[in-house]
Amino acid sequence: MSSTAPPVAASTNASRRTVAVGVLADHTSILWVYKVIPFLPLLGMAAAFLPSRRTH
């Protein structure tokens, strides 16, 4: 059997992200958030090139 997270966990994470974006929009502006959000996937791609934390 494959172990997958229950749907509740996924919706909780989505809710947290939504709240974080809302707080960011409150502190800056919604236009600034709209300009920054498209670049977030680039951060994820750049993270793939970070060195491994494993020590041998």
C-alpha positions in Angstrom: 0.0 0.0 0.0 1.2 3.5 -0.7 1.2 5.9 2.2 -0.3 9.3 1.2 -1.2 12.2 3.4 -4.9 12.6 4.1 -6.7 15.4 2.1 -7.1 17.4 5.3 -3.3 17.9 5.5 -3.2 19.2 2.0 -6.0 21.7 2.6 -4.3 22.8 5.8 -1.1 23.6 4.0 -3.0 25.4 1.3 -4.8 27.5 4.0 -1.5 28.4 5.6 0.0 29.5 2.3 -3.1 31.6 1.6 -2.9 33.2 5.0 0.8 34.0 4.4 0.1 35.6 1.1 -2.7 37.6 2.6 -0.5 38.9 5.4 2.2 39.8 2.9 -0.4 41.7 0.9 -1.5 43.5 4.0 2.1 44.6 4.8 3.0 45.6 1.2 0.3 45.8 -1.5 -1.6 43.3 -3.6 0.2 44.6 -6.7 3.6 43.8 -5.1 2.4 40.3 -4.3 1.2 39.8 -7.9 4.6 40.8 -9.1 6.5 38.4 -6.7 4.4 35.3 -6.8 5.4 34.2 -10.4 9.0 34.0 -9.3 8.4 31.6 -6.4 8.7 28.5 -8.7 12.2 29.7 -9.6 13.2 29.5 -5.9 12.1 25.9 -5.9 14.1 25.1 -9.0 17.1 26.8 -7.5 16.8 24.7 -4.3 17.5 21.6 -6.4 21.0 22.9 -6.8 21.7 23.3 -3.1 24.3 21.0 -1.6 23.1 17.8 0.1 23.0 17.9 4.0 24.1 14.3 4.2 27.5 13.6 5.7 29.5 10.5 4.9 
